[in-house]
Amino acid sequence: MIDASPSRTAALSRLREADLDALLLIRHFELRVLDLVVSGEVGGTTHVCLGQEYVPVALSPLLDTRDMVFSNHRGHGHYLARYQEPGSLLAEIMGRTGAVCGGVGGSQHVYRDGFLATGVQGESLPAAVGVGLDLRRRGSGGIAAVYVGDGTWGEGAVYEALNMAQLWQVPLLVVVENNGIAQSTPTRRHLAGSVADRARAFGIPHLLLESDDINDIRSYLAEPIGALRRTPRPLVVEFMTVRLGPHSKGDDTRDTETLDRLRARDWYRRYAAAFPEQFAVADRRARLRIDEVVREVRSRALAPGSAR
């Protein structure tokens, strides 16, 4: 485990420009999506990943075109970290032409070669085992990477999938974004034991990361993920992270004191304090880019199959 408290600014290392750009792209994309919900330009349910952006950005260079990434209902950051194309995703969310799935998948159900997101809790894990088994049989060196939250560990499909993955030695990377709350229920009230113990019950290795330092995370995970390619088997990697925004749109039930405590751990605030000049330039660049993306997507016609 990386021994670096999220509250210690000194624990952060200077980011490459591309990594900071990716982090801020996701942050400002998600903030604008919430604005578009308020203005009525985005309908339905929309789950943003504010506070968790660093997880897929850290993993991005460790996953390549051989791999299949399975996302979830809170998956905008997973998509943007992999493709860096906010226009196609925003068009999907807004039901406009040029959308990655023609405007019929919306915020939660996005498919692209090498990427699949679903809003059904735990649904992706059995599918990922099948894909991972195929990758192993073909000897591609690819892995199936699945993002889940702490709440997903209440689904039976998770345990069926882990059982098969271990029995068949499938190259499966389970990325757990444990943000301490499942919709409105704190993890301590819905999860008996721990994710680590549940993984070990199947003989599956588990790694726990408390750091949000992207460079440290990559250094720590490069060898374990590389080992999955050389010797296929499942691995569970759990990130202790925070969810700063609502579960979906405006339904946050947490009190102000709790939210203030979580905001103090936000990577955005800590990187801004640690590297103010670098951060300010990159932050402005990301804001302007997202402003332009929103303006351009707004001007597009509705997609033929869109429900908007």
Steps between C-alpha positions, in 0.01 A plus 500: 500500500619851425563677830390850404219680678268694266510788748876557458582739217865393527399153385420630151756495221501733201285374214579481133302758306300230321390343829394830653313584181317166516403551864369850440322401180294249696439739792368781282304262277315367803433845641351611170286188476346592836441855368325354195278291725396812690428687175286210373729422208585157643215279617480168676746379755864612491775386738819705511838389636609820678784408737580170329652630176856402591421126504447446124764762413758313710406169339478629144860429383492159673209393276545477124313413180519127577280552805126525544382756755163450669356811662192570709231761565764750619715455193561834325852519642580144393403585142685832490817357651505235226400709197545871586195582284250706699297598194385149412405427861318828560309449176395159630383649829315783324362281220672690220648391169855369515423313822709193571188278506270710284341665803313188612731391784502823695718555804519143627499259204793575272668259260811552295765259377690408816249664737159410641304681772181377662281645771405160642695428818734203464383413149840564342699255714367172353532649150857604580585146608381373162700763313804435718476127433499569126800731534686226685417233243622724220822574686460871429647620828185707544303533821138573587489799736179564693415811703260440789406686816469384859124469457541244222635250753143440607424332164516122469638520147824640644572178688399272214738692275789493749453127549520433126790741451710326763408147392587576138788740574352782297700824448243711687581832666224608740539870583298591809427870542403491866360846565348408834137527395257306281238749377404621851620209716845519665721201418529405867122442504474281190829309478584238763870422523717649228560486127844355572358209700240428235768484229722278716210259553548407134880504526516821296773754581383841624685832499387807693590855400432805713714741299369731228850572369483384139872436468510288816194304394653412165831400651321274745268334247724469193651165605179334631309593184793393284498166682136447399609515138785253547316258728122542468308510827256737675605794716290738712634854544306717746527879503384681813359808332228762547181593321464878515183531294153354539414140427303621199439866421377672818426217742787532750379426853832560680536785748720806448762388752548169319527665160750758630716219636494323164575819307814547710624172349417599143795455262393819319548718805824329602666514157399865468673575830808289426569628146305827464657637181488174305150432627354842419614485137371145451173574678424795276590294193258224606219745575533663160511165325183378670326833438571457130386136502171595665445786254571279199290201614210729587497618139458149360171351392331236711612146420231305307458237773529734795227517761556876544 
